Structure formats: C-alpha cells, structure tokens
Amino acid sequence: MGSATHPIFPFYYPPTYHPKQEAHVCISAHSQGSFGALSIP
C-alpha cells in the first residue's frame, strides 16, 4: 500500500495523494527528526 517511492511511510503517502498534500506531509515528516530525511527520495 502507499506510494512505491515512499515505502517507509505507506500511511503518509496513499496512492491518491495530491502534490499539495505531499508538501504538507513532507513538512510533517521533517518534524519527526531523522525520519523526515528518509521520507525524501
């Protein structure tokens, strides 16, 4: 499930996510610390 490009956060990246949503999620992921860096391909 989730985006194949972001297997670490399948729950953050549903198959139908939008670009704007992705940006919001990226910011949220960064707030998680080192895990934020892992969310960036």
N, C-alpha and C positions, 0 to 999 in steps of 0.2 A: 504493500500500500504506500501511498505518498509518491513524491517525485523521485525518480530513479537517480537524479543528480544530487539529492539530499537524503540519503539513506539513514543518516544519523538522526534526523528529526522528521520521521514519517508523519507524525501527528501535527507538526508545524506546517508541513507542505502537502496539502491534499492535492489530488490530480487536477482539480478545477480552480486552484488558487489564482488570484489576479496579480499583476505586476505591482499594484499599489499595496496589496496585502503582503506581498513578498517583502517590500521595503519595510513595512511595519514589523514583520516577523524578524527581519534581519536585525533591526534595532533591538527588538526584544531579546533576540539570541545573544547579541553583544552584551546585554545587561547580565547575562548568565556567566560572564567571565570567559575563560579559555574555550568553553563550548561554543561561544559566538564565532570564534575564528574557524572552528570546524564546520560551521554551517555555510561558510563561503567556499564555493567550488574553486 
